[in-house]
């Protein structure tokens, strides 16, 4: 079963790769490694999910936001791999959570991202990861994730 088949079975589709909001590119490939720019959770209407986890956003809601980012990052990974998601292997992920100062469940939030990536890519989705708390994130988004991937020929 292809990664796209797995997504379809889950009732999910990849969004378009977003246009950068600044002077950067969505991904940069160097040999067989690609660095994917950080992305925040964009809802179906194009608006970002915002809020502070531990105050006005629950862990469960933020988990779903991280899952949204997973779809976006998969779209960028597919583009970096020349349109073939089956060539992608996740190597390292940095997940950032916009949270109150005493919040300690960053890993549970970023599991939304990791669980999706592994469900879609299997062993090639397993990755090293950091999940950290931030006092703020751009535009007040709840989570941001960036990734490093390997592209197999």
Buried (B, 14 or more C-beta within 10 A) or exposed (E): EEBBEBBEEEEBEBBEBBEEEEEEEBBEBEEEBBBBBBBBBBEEEEEBBBBBBBEEBEBEBBBBBBBBBBBBBBBBBBBBBEEBBEBBBBBBBBBBBBBEEEBEBBBBBBBBBBBBBBBBBEEBBBBEBEBEBBEEBEEEBBBBBBBBBBBEE
